[in-house]
Amino acid sequence: MAASKTTKIIDDSHELPIKRGNGILRREIWVDENGTIVRYNLAYINHNMFQGDNGRVVGYDNAHQFHHRHYLGKVEPVEFTSFDDIEQKFEADWIFLRSTNENDS
């Protein structure tokens, strides 16, 4: 059986000003031939907050055959119910980290 073709439909990086958390928000999404999300990578990168893991402070992806969260260098599996749910978890983590970083300034 041939592997299904995937297409990267989103490949965004947004540099954040200091007032919005500093760093970079990264979003990559791949879909299959039916438009179903089959691969994703969401990351908040800030080398001032965390130097390990290429500066990835928090991120969610499904590389290595499982859904997982990166948080300050630690990797833990996450329950996958939907991509929308993963995006909400990522946004909540990023907003929390941004507010923590603002309080440290």
VOBA-1610 file (N, C-alpha, C; in pm, whole numbers, padded with zeros to 5 digits, always signed):
BEGIN
Met+00084-00118+00000Met+00000+00000+00000Met+00089+00125+00000Ala+00062+00216-00091Ala+00142+00338-00101Ala+00104+00435+00010Ala+00203+00509+00055Ala+00179+00609+00158Ala+00095+00723+00099Ser+00003+00776+00179Ser-00078+00886+00127Ser+00005+01013+00123Lys-00029+01097+00029Lys+00043+01222+00010Lys-00003+01325+00113Thr+00093+01397+00171Thr+00060+01505+00263Thr+00108+01637+00204Thr+00037+01743+00239Thr+00070+01875+00190Thr+00076+01971+00308Lys+00182+02049+00314Lys+00193+02151+00418Lys+00107+02269+00376Ile+00005+02299+00456Ile-00087+02407+00419Ile-00062+02535+00499Ile+00007+02522+00612Ile+00039+02640+00693Ile+00184+02629+00737Asp+00258+02736+00718Asp+00398+02744+00759Asp+00423+02888+00800Asp+00384+02922+00923Asp+00389+03060+00971Asp+00486+03076+01088Ser+00556+03187+01088Ser+00636+03230+01202Ser+00606+03377+01226His+00575+03411+01349His+00544+03549+01384His+00637+03594+01496Glu+00715+03698+01468Glu+00800+03756+01572Glu+00713+03844+01660Leu+00728+03823+01790Leu+00646+03896+01885Leu+00724+04012+01946Pro+00662+04128+01957Pro+00729+04238+02026Pro+00738+04207+02176Ile+00827+04274+02243Ile+00849+04249+02387Ile+00718+04259+02465Lys+00633+04356+02434Lys+00508+04373+02508Lys+00412+04257+02489Arg+00428+04178+02383Arg+00338+04064+02358Arg+00405+03932+02391Gly+00519+03936+02460Gly+00582+03812+02504Gly+00721+03786+02449Asn+00760+03866+02347Asn+00891+03847+02286Asn+00898+03708+02222Gly+00997+03680+02145Gly+01014+03548+02087Gly+00940+03529+01956Ile+00914+03404+01923Ile+00853+03366+01795Ile+00742+03264+01820Leu+00628+03285+01756Leu+00522+03183+01751Leu+00534+03113+01617Arg+00544+02980+01622Arg+00562+02899+01501Arg+00443+02806+01486Arg+00391+02795+01363Arg+00273+02709+01337Arg+00291+02642+01201Glu+00292+02508+01204Glu+00303+02430+01081Glu+00194+02323+01083Ile+00125+02308+00969Ile+00017+02210+00960Ile+00022+02141+00823Trp+00011+02008+00827Trp+00006+01927+00706Trp-00128+01855+00702Val-00183+01837+00581Val-00308+01763+00562Val-00287+01651+00462Asp-00377+01553+00467Asp-00373+01445+00368Asp-00459+01485+00247Glu-00476+01392+00157Glu-00551+01419+00034Glu-00698+01453+00059Asn-00750+01417+00177Asn-00889+01447+00212Asn-00904+01576+00292Gly-00792+01644+00320Gly-00796+01767+00398Gly-00792+01746+00548Thr-00767+01623+00592Thr-00757+01593+00734Thr-00617+01627+00784Ile-00610+01695+00898Ile-00479+01728+00956Ile-00412+01599+01002Val-00294+01575+00948Val-00221+01452+00981Val-00090+01480+01054Arg-00045+01604+01050Arg+00080+01640+01116Arg+00071+01787+01155Tyr+00129+01820+01271Tyr+00129+01959+01315Tyr+00248+01986+01404Asn+00283+02112+01412Asn+00389+02159+01501Asn+00353+02301+01542Leu+00329+02321+01671Leu+00300+02452+01727Leu+00409+02482+01830Ala+00470+02599+01823Ala+00580+02626+01916Ala+00588+02774+01951Tyr+00624+02799+02076Tyr+00662+02932+02123Tyr+00811+02925+02152Ile+00888+03002+02078Ile+01033+03000+02088Ile+01080+03133+02145Asn+01159+03125+02252Asn+01211+03246+02315Asn+01342+03208+02384His+01452+03240+02317His+01585+03204+02370His+01619+03278+02499Asn+01550+03389+02526Asn+01573+03461+02653Asn+01510+03388+02771Met+01402+03314+02746Met+01334+03241+02853Met+01392+03102+02873Phe+01434+03038+02762Phe+01483+02900+02770Phe+01581+02875+02656Gln+01701+02831+02691Gln+01804+02810+02590Gln+01806+02667+02534Gly+01750+02571+02606Gly+01748+02433+02559Gly+01644+02413+02449Asp+01643+02295+02390Asp+01543+02257+02289Asp+01528+02362+02180Asn+01642+02419+02138Asn+01644+02524+02034Asn+01558+02644+02069Gly+01547+02673+02199Gly+01470+02789+02244Gly+01321+02765+02255Arg+01277+02643+02228Arg+01133+02612+02235Arg+01092+02609+02382Val+01015+02708+02423Val+00967+02717+02561Val+00851+02620+02580Val+00757+02624+02485Val+00645+02530+02487Val+00608+02497+02342Gly+00566+02374+02322Gly+00524+02335+02189Gly+00442+02207+02192Tyr+00364+02189+02089Tyr+00284+02067+02072Tyr+00308+02016+01932Asp+00328+01885+01919Asp+00340+01825+01786Asp+00306+01678+01795Asn+00301+01616+01678Asn+00272+01474+01674Asn+00381+01398+01597Ala+00502+01448+01606Ala+00615+01377+01547Ala+00642+01252+01631His+00719+01161+01578His+00759+01039+01650His+00640+00950+01686Gln+00535+00958+01606Gln+00419+00868+01616Gln+00333+00888+01740Phe+00346+01000+01811Phe+00253+01026+01922Phe+00237+01176+01945His+00123+01214+02000His+00093+01353+02031His+00161+01387+02163His+00234+01499+02164His+00306+01533+02286His+00329+01684+02299Arg+00366+01720+02420Arg+00391+01859+02457Arg+00536+01873+02501His+00601+01977+02451His+00734+02014+02497His+00715+02131+02593Tyr+00777+02124+02710Tyr+00766+02234+02805Tyr+00898+02247+02878Leu+00970+02353+02846Leu+01101+02380+02908Leu+01191+02257+02905Gly+01197+02193+02790Gly+01288+02081+02770Gly+01233+01945+02805Lys+01119+01940+02867Lys+01058+01811+02901Lys+00951+01777+02799Val+00939+01648+02768Val+00839+01602+02672Val+00742+01510+02744Glu+00613+01534+02725Glu+00512+01449+02786Glu+00400+01423+02687Pro+00344+01302+02686Pro+00232+01273+02596Pro+00110+01355+02634Val+00029+01390+02534Val-00098+01459+02559Val-00209+01379+02492Glu-00326+01385+02553Glu-00442+01320+02494Glu-00487+01402+02374Phe-00511+01336+02264Phe-00556+01404+02143Phe-00704+01375+02122Thr-00784+01480+02129Thr-00926+01467+02095Thr-00955+01535+01962Ser-00885+01648+01939Ser-00899+01720+01812Ser-00783+01819+01800Phe-00757+01862+01678Phe-00654+01963+01659Phe-00694+02095+01725Asp-00823+02129+01719Asp-00871+02251+01785Asp-00839+02249+01934Asp-00856+02133+01997Asp-00824+02118+02139Asp-00675+02141+02163Ile-00591+02086+02077Ile-00446+02106+02090Ile-00411+02253+02075Glu-00472+02321+01979Glu-00446+02464+01962Glu-00488+02543+02086Gln-00599+02507+02147Gln-00644+02576+02269Gln-00547+02553+02384Lys-00497+02430+02397Lys-00398+02401+02502Lys-00271+02482+02480Phe-00225+02487+02354Phe-00105+02563+02322Phe-00125+02711+02353Glu-00240+02766+02313Glu-00267+02907+02339Glu-00271+02937+02489Ala-00333+02850+02567Ala-00339+02869+02712Ala-00199+02867+02773Asp-00114+02773+02729Asp+00024+02767+02778Asp+00100+02893+02742Trp+00086+02934+02616Trp+00160+03051+02571Trp+00116+03177+02645Ile-00013+03195+02664Ile-00063+03313+02736Ile-00014+03312+02880Phe-00015+03195+02943Phe+00037+03185+03081Phe+00185+03223+03085Leu+00263+03168+02995Leu+00407+03198+02992Leu+00433+03344+02961Arg+00355+03401+02872Arg+00370+03543+02839Arg+00343+03629+02962Ser+00239+03597+03037Ser+00208+03677+03157Ser+00315+03659+03263Thr+00371+03539+03273Thr+00481+03514+03367Thr+00602+03596+03328Asn+00633+03600+03199Asn+00748+03674+03150Asn+00730+03824+03171Glu+00606+03875+03153Glu+00578+04017+03174Glu+00597+04052+03322Asn+00558+03963+03412Asn+00572+03989+03556Asn+00717+03989+03600Asp+00803+03917+03526Asp+00945+03911+03560Asp+01021+04034+03510Ser+00959+04112+03420Ser+01026+04228+03359Ser+01032+04343+03455
//
